[in-house]
Amino acid sequence: MRATVEREEALRLLKIEHQAVAALIDELTDEEMTRRGTIQHGMYYDQECSFKDLLAHLICYEFYTEEAISEWRRDRQHWAIEAVRDPQRGREIHYGGIADRASLSLAEQLDEYRAVSEALEREIGAMSAADWRGAPSFPMAEVTDLGGMIEGIMALPPRPLYRHLPVHVPDAARYVNSLR
């Protein structure tokens, strides 16, 4: 798939996403962030996720995107490019991203979220328009460019472009009120 937006728009939307997550982090107490079963949207039926779990989920996709960009530049296809399109492997990514970070303290997870988010913004911000629209140097099943590959991991439907949080917390004020 080719990118559906230019790099500047992708970065703008990603910054809105990060600001929305940061606003929730600032609003919620540690107890509210770690309380199980508070994320009601966009999770699998058998999950009782906390906001901390949601952060792990968000980190996972941004981390894999960052890795995929690095692999792209090394002329290699990152496994997540195809995995996110496969229902079983997508489910494994979903659960794995949360499980991989379950042992982290809230403070460690918040630090990781900030570091990964800042790194991804820097990475996309440093790309040129030619980079964004550049074709891979390796064979792929689908015609794509770097921006399209990023969208394919970060914004696979039904997610809005570069806005993963609204899938899980469609109304931040309502979410905060539900915790209090």
C-alpha positions in Angstrom: 0.0 0.0 0.0 1.2 3.5 -0.7 1.0 6.2 1.8 -2.4 7.9 1.8 -1.0 11.1 3.4 2.2 13.1 3.1 4.9 12.9 5.8 3.9 16.3 7.3 0.3 15.2 7.8 1.4 11.9 9.2 3.6 13.6 11.7 0.9 16.1 12.6 -1.6 13.3 13.3 1.0 11.3 15.3 1.7 14.4 17.4 -2.0 14.8 18.1 -2.1 11.1 19.2 0.9 11.6 21.5 -0.6 14.8 23.0 -3.9 13.0 23.7 -2.1 10.1 25.4 0.0 12.6 27.4 -3.1 14.5 28.5 -4.6 11.3 29.9 -1.3 10.4 31.6 -1.4 13.8 33.3 -5.0 13.5 34.2 -5.0 9.9 35.7 -3.6 8.8 39.0 -1.3 5.9 39.3 -4.2 3.8 40.7 -6.5 4.7 37.8 -3.8 3.9 35.3 -3.2 0.4 36.8 -6.8 -0.5 37.6 -7.8 -3.6 35.6 -10.8 -3.8 33.3 -11.1 -0.1 32.5 -10.4 -0.2 28.7 -13.7 -1.3 27.1 -13.1 -0.6 23.4 -10.9 -2.3 20.8 -9.6 -5.1 23.0 -10.3 -8.8 22.7 -13.4 -10.0 24.6 -11.3 -11.9 27.1 -9.1 -9.0 28.2 -9.5 -6.9 31.3 -7.0 -4.2 30.4 -5.9 -1.2 32.4 -4.6 2.0 31.0 -1.1 0.7 31.7 -1.9 -2.3 29.5 -3.2 0.0 26.8 0.1 1.9 26.9 2.0 -1.4 26.4 -0.2 -2.0 23.4 0.4 1.4 21.9 4.2 1.1 22.6 4.3 -2.2 20.8 3.0 -0.8 17.5 5.2 2.3 17.6 8.2 0.1 18.6 7.7 -2.3 15.7 7.2 0.7 13.3 10.5 2.1 14.5 12.2 -1.3 13.9 10.6 -1.6 10.5 11.9 1.7 9.4 15.4 0.7 10.5 15.1 -2.6 8.6 13.8 -0.8 5.5 16.9 1.3 5.5 19.0 -1.9 5.8 17.2 -3.3 2.7 15.3 -5.9 4.8 11.6 -6.4 5.3 10.5 -6.4 9.0 8.3 -9.3 10.0 5.6 -7.0 11.4 4.8 -5.6 7.9 3.0 -8.9 7.0 2.2 -10.0 10.5 -0.2 -7.2 11.2 -2.4 -8.2 8.2 -2.7 -11.8 9.4 -5.5 -12.2 12.0 -3.7 -14.8 14.1 -0.4 -13.1 14.0 -2.1 -9.7 14.6 -3.7 -11.2 17.7 -0.3 -12.5 18.9 1.2 -9.0 18.4 -1.7 -7.5 20.4 -1.3 -9.9 23.4 2.4 -10.0 23.1 2.9 -6.3 23.3 1.0 -6.3 26.6 2.6 -9.5 28.0 6.1 -8.3 27.1 5.7 -5.2 29.3 3.6 -6.7 32.2 6.6 -6.9 34.5 7.5 -3.2 34.0 6.5 -0.8 36.8 4.1 2.0 35.8 7.0 4.5 35.9 9.2 2.3 33.6 6.3 1.9 31.2 5.6 5.6 31.1 9.3 6.2 30.4 9.3 3.7 27.6 6.1 5.2 26.1 7.7 8.7 26.1 11.0 7.4 24.6 9.4 5.4 21.9 6.9 8.1 20.9 9.6 10.8 20.8 11.9 8.5 18.7 9.2 7.8 16.2 8.3 11.5 15.9 12.0 12.3 15.3 12.4 9.5 12.8 9.4 10.6 10.7 10.3 14.3 11.1 13.8 13.7 9.7 12.5 11.9 6.6 12.5 13.8 3.3 9.5 13.6 0.9 11.6 11.4 -1.3 12.3 9.0 1.7 8.5 8.9 2.5 7.6 8.0 -1.1 10.6 5.8 -1.6 10.1 2.2 -2.8 11.7 -0.7 -1.0 14.9 -2.2 -2.3 13.6 -5.7 -1.5 10.7 -7.6 -3.0 7.2 -7.2 -1.4 3.9 -8.8 -2.2 2.2 -5.4 -2.5 3.4 -2.2 -4.1 4.3 0.1 -1.3 6.5 3.0 -0.2 8.0 3.8 3.1 5.1 6.0 4.2 2.7 3.2 3.2 4.6 0.6 5.2 4.5 2.8 8.2 0.7 3.3 7.8 0.3 -0.4 7.4 1.7 -1.0 10.8 0.5 2.1 12.6 -2.9 2.7 11.0 -4.3 -0.6 9.8 -8.1 -0.2 9.6 -10.2 0.3 11.5 -7.8 2.7 13.2 -7.9 6.3 12.1 -4.6 7.4 10.5 -1.9 7.7 13.2 -4.6 7.8 15.9 -4.6 4.5 17.8 -5.9 5.9 21.1 -9.4 6.7 19.9 -10.0 3.0 19.0 -9.6 2.2 22.7 -10.6 5.4 24.4 -13.1 7.1 22.0 -14.0 9.8 24.5 -11.3 10.8 27.0 -13.5 12.8 29.3 -16.0 10.0 29.5 -13.2 7.5 30.2 -11.8 9.7 33.0 -15.3 10.2 34.5 -15.9 6.4 34.4 -12.9 5.9 36.7 -14.1 8.4 39.3 
